[in-house]
């Protein structure tokens, strides 16, 4: 290797390291945002009317949105197919649990789950067995 190639490789490695640190710091920011969001919701927890169905949907939405945020943070750190699959599963689940979902959205959600299940069985589990 000549000197110029070593310099270019060194710069690429430095940029890659900086970007990895930036992604890790973004994941910390996402986790902190999830914590703040959950705490702000829970601070008014006792004031909600639990006899209403909307309260339950809001609570489930909070849980799934928190899980999506954590999965995004995991994806920024691990960057593997399993994290992507988990993230997409929770995003679809969150969408399907909305009370005002149409029939078309429900069909697309079921198809999405079937595709994600197929990907998980065919690619992810096979990769984990190896």
Secondary structure, 3 states (H helix, E strand, C coil): CCHHHHHHHHHHHHHHHHHHHHHHHHHHHHHHHHHHHHHHHHHCHHHCCCCCHHHHHHHHHHHHHHHHHHHHHHHHHHCCHHHHHHHHHHHHHHHHCCCCCCHHHHHHHHHHHHHHHHHHHHHHHHHHHC
